[in-house]
Amino acid sequence: MVDRPLRQPRTWQLRAAVGMLALCIATPALAFDFEDVARRAQQLAAKPYERAAPALPKVLADLNYDQYRDIRFRPEQALWRSSRLPFEVQFFHPGQYFNQIVRTNLITADGVRQLSFKPEQFDYGSNDLDPDKLRDVGYAGLRVHYPLNRPDYKDELLVFLGASYFRAVGRGQQYGLSARGLALDTGELGGEEFPAFTEFWLEWPRPEDQQLTIYALLDSRRVSGAYRIRLTPGDSTTTEVKLRLYFRDGVKKLGVAPLTSMYFFGENQPAGKEDYRPEVHDSDGLSLHTDPEWIWRPLVNPRRLLITSFGANNPRGFGLMQRDRDFGRYEDLEARYDLRPSAWVEPRGDWGRGRIELVQIPTPDETNDNIVAYWVPEQAPTAGSTLDFEYGLRWEMKFPTEPPLAHVVQTRRGNGGNRSADGGTRFHIDFEGAALERLLPDTRLVAGVWVGDNAELLERQTLRNVVTGGWRVSLRIRRLDDSKPVEMRAVLRNGDENVSETWAYVLPPDAR
């Protein structure tokens, strides 16, 4: 995003600068911790839910997309700009869809103080708005800046904007998929509930700090929660998340550590219309690690809602991953899907039994996030219950989390020139990795294949890929009922030993 020249009167700039300078004359934070936020969340949960009605002036609520985007925060007004700290914070103006005000506080040695909204902090561009009528409307969200890619410029690193959504980037990355604080009843017929972060506390960092701590209060009709997010920038930026949830009412499906992404089309599901780009997606698969195995589920854009899951006891990790990193796979100079991060969740402590659920929603274009993945505990929370979770969330590109075994690098579906009269469909799965490179030249691998009840396995072949040095598994199946999905699994085996992760594919009903 390019910042435009300043257009407001100089007196506004001076007034705002004085206000921000007053905030910057402080020392590092006093004792304020997660338990302070947890007490707030517990107190909220003990009372009936009260959603603050959007109190925005009509001129802000009626802004269209382009008008809202024309409002910019002035970089020179950033929190900590004059303090020579490694981090800076900028804020989002409310308007259009972002009509929920988020209270934001600063933790200093002198206490906790609320940051006051000032219209002088914003450039309103070509909008015909009277700033004096917008005083104290409040912020809609915030973003953290840090010299991630070069020492003389602070890049946008982390954003909180809308409900409980947040996203981050590592070195050399561009924004892609998002995380959420919590997901409730995703994909359920009764509709999804979207908890929202309603208040933030920013801990004042020291000049030598390479980590920023943010506390957040979450609230919705059935649950309130306390969050601590520790942000550490790097090649793989890390957000360490600690949360405690207090339930006003029972929840049918609780989604912990939810990730939200976009998959429009890709190698295993080419575009059904003319498009110069071979693939369009922020993520191309769900990766998960349980005690028994590593699993890779390629993503699809189904015709109908498709929900699948994997049972686990204390999962080691899961993530929505962007494994394709070659620009030639996308050919999109604007979107740069090749630079969008993967997001890997690594649980801390005992998460018990449950399942990792993947929700795939039909989308007609790339503007909709249609992929969601999260952890669902075996026991659904009831009214009055409390749950604690901790996990690390890494935003990866250069150093992705991969199994020590061979991993899937592409899945392709289609018969090519080998069409047959029996209605079979071919799948070609390519595996690569150090586990294959260590094999002796005369090693003969076989494919362990399982096909669900709704299909018949017609052929399978395993052969070395002489171009890449990897191995390819080719399958041909015939679906028995087109209105039902087909589940398939395949793994490379060297004798009795698995040498690859498990490819776990779902062919959706009436697949395109």
C-alpha positions in Angstrom: 0.0 0.0 0.0 1.5 3.3 -1.1 1.0 6.2 1.3 -0.2 9.4 -0.4 1.1 12.9 0.3 -0.3 14.7 3.3 -3.3 16.8 2.5 -4.6 18.1 5.9 -3.8 21.5 7.4 -0.5 21.8 9.3 -2.3 22.6 12.6 -3.9 19.1 12.6 -0.4 17.6 12.2 1.0 19.6 15.1 -2.0 18.8 17.3 -1.8 15.0 16.6 2.0 15.0 17.0 1.8 16.6 20.5 -0.8 13.9 21.5 1.4 11.1 20.3 4.5 12.6 21.9 2.8 12.5 25.3 2.2 8.8 24.9 5.8 8.2 23.9 7.3 9.8 27.1 7.1 6.6 29.1 9.2 3.7 30.3 8.6 0.0 29.7 5.5 -1.7 31.0 4.4 -2.3 34.6 2.9 -5.5 35.9 -0.1 -6.4 33.8 -0.5 -9.9 32.6 -2.8 -12.5 31.2 -4.6 -13.0 34.4 -5.8 -9.4 34.4 -7.5 -10.0 31.0 -8.8 -13.4 32.2 -10.6 -11.7 35.1 -12.3 -9.3 32.6 -13.4 -12.2 30.5 -14.8 -14.1 33.5 -16.7 -11.1 34.6 -18.2 -10.7 31.1 -19.2 -14.4 30.9 -21.1 -14.1 34.2 -23.4 -11.5 32.6 -25.8 -11.8 29.6 -24.1 -10.9 26.4 -24.5 -7.3 25.2 -23.2 -6.5 21.8 -22.4 -2.9 21.3 -24.5 -1.5 18.5 -22.6 0.1 15.7 -22.5 3.7 16.7 -20.8 5.0 13.6 -21.9 8.2 12.0 -24.0 7.5 8.9 -21.3 9.1 6.7 -18.9 6.3 7.8 -21.4 3.5 7.7 -22.4 4.4 4.1 -18.8 4.5 2.7 -18.3 2.3 -0.3 -15.2 0.1 -0.8 -13.1 2.7 -2.7 -14.1 5.5 -0.3 -13.1 3.5 2.7 -9.8 2.5 1.2 -9.1 6.2 0.6 -8.8 6.8 4.3 -5.2 6.3 5.4 -3.4 6.4 8.7 -0.6 8.9 8.7 2.6 6.9 9.2 4.3 9.8 11.2 1.5 9.4 13.8 2.4 5.8 14.5 2.6 4.8 18.1 6.3 4.7 19.2 7.4 6.5 16.0 9.6 8.9 17.9 10.8 6.5 20.6 13.3 4.6 18.4 11.7 1.3 19.3 11.8 -1.7 17.0 8.0 -1.9 16.7 5.5 0.7 15.7 1.7 0.5 15.7 -0.8 2.1 13.3 -4.6 2.0 13.5 -7.6 1.4 11.2 -10.4 3.9 10.8 -13.9 2.5 11.3 -16.3 2.5 8.3 -18.2 0.4 5.8 -18.0 -3.3 7.0 -15.6 -2.5 9.9 -18.2 -0.9 12.2 -17.2 -2.5 15.5 -15.1 -0.3 17.6 -12.1 -1.9 19.3 -10.9 -0.3 22.5 -7.1 -0.1 22.5 -4.9 0.4 25.6 -1.2 1.0 26.3 0.6 -0.7 29.2 3.3 1.6 30.7 5.1 1.9 33.9 2.6 4.6 34.9 -0.4 2.3 34.4 -2.8 1.3 31.7 -4.2 4.1 29.6 -6.6 4.0 26.7 -5.4 5.4 23.4 -7.7 8.1 22.2 -8.9 8.2 18.6 -8.0 11.5 16.8 -9.1 12.3 13.2 -5.8 14.2 12.8 -4.1 10.8 12.6 -5.8 10.1 9.3 -5.7 11.4 5.8 -9.2 11.2 4.4 -8.2 11.6 0.8 -11.0 12.6 -1.6 -13.7 11.8 0.9 -16.0 14.8 1.8 -15.9 14.3 5.6 -15.8 16.8 8.4 -13.1 15.5 10.8 -14.5 17.5 13.7 -17.7 15.4 13.6 -15.7 12.2 13.8 -13.9 12.8 17.1 -13.8 9.9 19.5 -15.5 7.4 17.1 -12.7 4.9 18.0 -10.5 2.5 16.1 -11.6 -0.5 14.1 -8.3 -2.4 14.4 -4.5 -2.1 14.4 -1.4 -3.2 12.6 2.1 -3.7 13.8 5.2 -2.6 11.8 8.8 -3.8 12.1 12.0 -3.6 10.0 11.4 -7.2 8.7 13.1 -7.0 5.3 15.5 -4.1 5.6 16.8 -2.1 8.6 15.7 1.3 7.3 12.0 0.6 6.7 9.3 -0.8 9.0 7.2 -3.3 7.1 3.6 -4.1 8.0 4.0 -7.3 10.0 0.7 -8.2 11.8 -2.9 -7.0 11.4 -6.0 -7.3 13.6 -9.1 -6.2 11.7 -12.6 -7.6 11.8 -14.1 -10.0 14.3 -11.2 -12.1 15.7 -9.3 -12.3 12.4 -5.5 -11.6 12.3 -2.7 -12.4 9.9 1.0 -12.0 9.8 4.0 -12.4 7.4 7.5 -13.5 7.7 10.6 -12.2 5.8 9.9 -11.9 2.0 6.3 -12.9 2.3 3.0 -11.2 1.2 -0.3 -11.4 3.1 -2.4 -14.5 2.3 -4.3 -16.7 4.7 -5.6 -15.5 8.1 -5.9 -16.9 11.6 -8.8 -16.3 14.0 -9.1 -16.2 17.7 -11.9 -18.8 17.7 -14.5 -20.5 15.5 -17.9 -21.5 16.6 -20.2 -23.9 14.7 -18.4 -23.5 11.4 -20.3 -25.3 8.6 -23.3 -26.1 10.9 -26.8 -25.7 9.5 -27.8 -23.3 12.3 -25.1 -20.9 11.2 -21.7 -19.8 12.4 -21.1 -17.5 15.4 -18.2 -15.0 15.0 -16.6 -14.0 18.3 -14.8 -10.7 18.1 -11.8 -9.1 19.8 -13.4 -6.1 21.6 -10.3 -4.7 23.4 -6.5 -4.8 23.1 -3.6 -4.0 25.5 -0.2 -3.3 23.9 2.8 -3.9 26.1 5.4 -1.2 25.8 8.6 -2.8 24.4 12.2 -2.0 25.3 14.6 -0.8 22.6 16.4 -4.2 22.6 13.2 -6.3 22.4 12.6 -8.5 19.4 9.2 -9.6 20.7 5.9 -7.7 21.1 3.2 -8.8 23.6 -0.4 -8.1 22.8 -3.4 -9.0 25.1 -6.9 -9.2 23.8 -10.4 -9.6 25.1 -12.8 -11.7 23.1 -16.6 -11.8 23.4 -19.7 -13.2 21.7 -23.1 -14.5 22.6 -21.9 -17.8 24.1 -18.3 -17.3 25.1 -15.8 -14.7 26.3 -12.1 -15.2 26.4 -8.7 -13.8 27.3 -5.8 -13.9 24.9 -2.0 -13.3 25.0 -0.3 -13.1 21.7 3.5 -12.9 21.6 4.8 -11.7 18.2 8.3 -12.6 17.1 9.3 -11.5 13.6 11.7 -13.5 11.4 11.9 -15.7 8.3 9.0 -17.6 9.9 7.2 -15.0 12.0 5.8 -16.6 15.1 2.7 -15.8 17.1 2.6 -17.6 20.4 -1.0 -17.8 21.6 -2.3 -18.4 25.1 -6.1 -18.4 25.6 -8.7 -19.0 28.3 -12.4 -19.4 27.4 -15.4 -18.9 29.7 -18.7 -20.2 28.3 -22.1 -18.6 28.9 -23.8 -21.3 27.0 -23.0 -24.7 25.4 -21.3 -24.9 22.0 -22.0 -27.7 19.5 -18.7 -27.4 17.7 -15.7 -25.4 19.1 -12.9 -24.6 16.6 -9.6 -23.9 18.3 -6.7 -22.3 16.5 -8.7 -21.7 13.3 -7.1 -20.9 10.0 -8.9 -19.4 7.1 -7.7 -19.5 3.5 -8.7 -19.5 -0.2 -8.5 -22.2 -2.8 -10.1 -21.4 -6.2 -8.3 -23.9 -8.6 -5.0 -25.7 -8.9 -3.1 -28.6 -10.4 -5.6 -31.2 -9.2 -8.5 -29.1 -10.3 -7.8 -26.9 -13.3 -9.9 -23.9 -14.0 -13.2 -24.6 -15.7 -13.0 -21.4 -17.7 -10.5 -19.5 -19.6 -7.8 -18.2 -17.2 -4.2 -17.5 -18.1 -3.1 -18.6 -14.6 -2.4 -22.3 -14.0 -3.3 -22.0 -10.3 -5.0 -19.6 -7.9 -4.9 -20.3 -4.2 -3.5 -19.0 -0.9 -3.0 -22.6 0.3 -2.9 -25.9 -1.6 -3.3 -28.5 1.2 -3.9 -29.4 4.8 -0.9 -30.9 6.5 -1.2 -32.6 9.9 1.0 -34.6 12.2 -0.3 -37.1 14.7 1.6 -39.7 16.6 0.9 -42.5 14.0 1.6 -40.5 10.8 2.0 -37.4 8.7 -1.0 -36.7 6.4 -1.4 -34.4 3.4 -4.9 -33.6 2.1 -4.9 -31.6 -1.1 -7.6 -28.8 -1.2 -10.5 -28.7 -3.6 -13.1 -26.2 -4.6 -16.2 -28.4 -4.3 -19.7 -27.9 -5.8 -21.2 -28.3 -2.4 -20.1 -27.8 1.2 -17.5 -30.5 2.1 -16.5 -31.2 5.7 -14.0 -33.9 6.5 -11.9 -34.5 9.7 -9.1 -36.6 11.2 -9.3 -38.0 14.7 -6.3 -37.5 16.9 -5.1 -37.6 20.5 -2.8 -34.7 21.4 -2.0 -33.7 17.8 1.6 -32.7 17.1 0.6 -30.0 14.6 -1.5 -29.0 11.6 -1.5 -26.2 9.0 -2.9 -24.9 5.8 0.2 -24.9 3.6 1.3 -23.3 0.3 3.7 -25.9 -1.0 3.9 -24.6 -4.6 6.6 -21.9 -4.5 7.4 -21.6 -8.2 6.1 -18.4 -9.8 5.4 -20.4 -13.0 2.7 -22.3 -11.1 0.7 -19.0 -10.8 1.9 -16.4 -13.3 0.2 -13.6 -11.4 2.5 -10.6 -11.0 -0.1 -8.7 -8.9 -1.3 -11.4 -6.4 2.1 -13.2 -6.1 0.5 -16.4 -4.7 4.0 -17.8 -4.7 4.9 -15.5 -1.8 1.9 -16.2 0.4 2.7 -17.8 3.7 1.8 -21.2 5.1 0.5 -21.3 8.6 1.5 -24.1 11.0 -0.2 -24.6 14.4 1.9 -26.4 17.0 -0.1 -27.3 20.2 1.5 -26.7 23.6 0.6 -29.0 26.5 -2.2 -31.6 26.6 -5.0 -31.0 24.1 -6.5 -34.5 24.7 -8.7 -36.3 22.2 -10.5 -34.6 19.3 -10.3 -34.0 15.6 -8.8 -31.7 13.1 -11.6 -30.6 10.8 -11.3 -29.2 7.3 -14.2 -27.2 5.8 -14.2 -26.5 2.1 -16.9 -24.2 0.7 -17.7 -23.6 -3.0 -16.5 -20.3 -4.3 -17.1 -18.8 -7.8 -13.9 -16.6 -7.7 -10.8 -15.8 -5.7 -12.3 -13.1 -3.6 -13.8 -15.4 -1.0 -12.0 -17.3 1.8 -13.6 -20.7 1.4 -11.2 -22.9 3.4 -11.2 -23.3 7.2 -9.2 -25.7 9.4 -9.2 -26.0 13.2 -9.1 -28.4 16.2 -12.3 -29.7 17.7 -12.0 -31.1 21.3 -13.9 -34.4 21.8 -16.0 -33.0 24.6 -18.1 -30.0 23.6 -18.0 -27.1 26.1 -21.1 -26.6 28.3 -22.5 -23.5 30.0 -20.2 -22.4 32.9 -17.2 -24.4 31.7 -13.7 -23.0 31.3 -11.0 -24.2 28.7 -7.4 -23.3 28.4 -5.2 -23.7 25.3 -1.7 -22.7 24.2 -0.1 -23.0 20.7 2.5 -21.6 18.5 1.5 -20.3 15.1 4.3 -20.0 12.5 3.9 -18.0 9.2 6.2 -19.9 7.0 7.8 -19.8 3.5 11.6 -20.3 3.4 11.6 -22.9 6.1 8.3 -24.8 6.0 7.3 -27.5 8.4 7.6 -30.8 6.5 7.7 -34.4 7.5 11.1 -36.2 7.8 9.6 -38.6 5.2 9.0 -37.9 1.5 6.2 -35.4 1.0 3.6 -34.8 -1.7 4.7 -32.0 -4.1 1.8 -32.2 -6.6 -1.5 -34.1 -7.2 -2.9 -34.2 -10.7 -6.3 -35.6 -11.8 -7.3 -36.5 -15.4 -6.9 -39.2 -18.0 -4.8 -37.3 -20.5 -4.5 -39.4 -23.7 -5.2 -42.7 -21.8 -9.0 -42.5 -22.0 -10.8 -45.8 -21.3 -14.3 -47.0 -21.9 -14.8 -48.1 -18.2 -15.2 -44.5 -16.9 -12.1 -44.6 -14.8 -10.3 -41.4 -13.6 -6.5 -41.2 -13.1 -4.6 -39.6 -10.3 -0.9 -38.9 -10.4 0.8 -38.1 -7.1 4.4 -37.0 -7.0 6.6 -37.4 -3.9 9.9 -35.8 -3.2 12.2 -35.4 -0.2 15.5 -36.4 1.5 14.0 -39.8 2.4 13.9 -40.8 -1.3 17.3 -39.3 -2.0 18.9 -41.7 0.5 17.5 -44.8 -1.2 19.8 -47.1 -3.2 19.5 -46.8 -7.0 18.0 -50.3 -7.3 15.4 -49.8 -4.6 11.9 -50.8 -5.7 9.1 -48.9 -3.9 5.5 -49.9 -3.8 2.3 -47.9 -3.2 0.1 -48.8 -0.3 -3.3 -47.8 -1.5 -6.8 -47.7 0.1 -10.0 -46.7 -1.7 -13.3 -46.2 0.0 -16.5 -48.1 -0.6 -17.8 -45.7 -3.2 -15.0 -46.5 -5.8 -13.2 -49.4 -7.3 -9.4 -49.4 -7.8 -8.7 -50.3 -11.4 -4.9 -49.7 -11.6 -1.9 -48.6 -9.6 1.7 -48.0 -10.6 4.8 -46.8 -8.8 7.7 -45.4 -10.7 10.7 -43.3 -10.3 10.5 -39.7 -11.6 13.7 -39.5 -13.7 13.3 -35.7 -14.1 13.0 -34.7 -10.4 14.5 -37.7 -8.7 11.3 -38.3 -6.8 8.7 -41.0 -7.2 5.2 -41.0 -8.7 2.2 -43.0 -7.8 -0.5 -43.4 -10.5 -3.9 -44.6 -9.7 -7.0 -45.2 -11.7 -10.4 -45.5 -10.0 -14.0 -45.8 -11.0 -16.6 -44.0 -8.9 -19.7 -46.0 -8.2 -22.1 -43.2 -7.2 -21.4 -39.7 -8.6 -23.5 -38.1 -5.9 -21.2 -39.3 -3.1 -17.6 -38.5 -2.3 -14.7 -40.9 -2.7 -12.0 -41.2 0.0 -8.5 -42.4 -1.1 -5.2 -42.9 0.6 -1.7 -43.7 -0.7 1.7 -44.0 0.8 5.1 -45.0 -0.6 6.6 -48.1 1.1 10.0 -49.7 1.0 9.3 -53.2 2.1 7.4 -52.9 5.4 8.5 -49.3 6.0 6.6 -46.2 5.1 9.0 -43.7 3.4 6.4 -41.0 2.7 3.6 -39.1 4.3 0.1 -40.3 3.6 -1.7 -38.7 0.7 -5.4 -38.5 1.8 -7.6 -37.3 -1.0 -11.4 -36.6 -1.2 -13.0 -36.6 -4.6 -16.1 -34.4 -4.0 -19.6 -35.4 -5.2 -20.1 -34.3 -8.8 -16.5 -33.1 -8.9 -15.7 -30.6 -11.6 
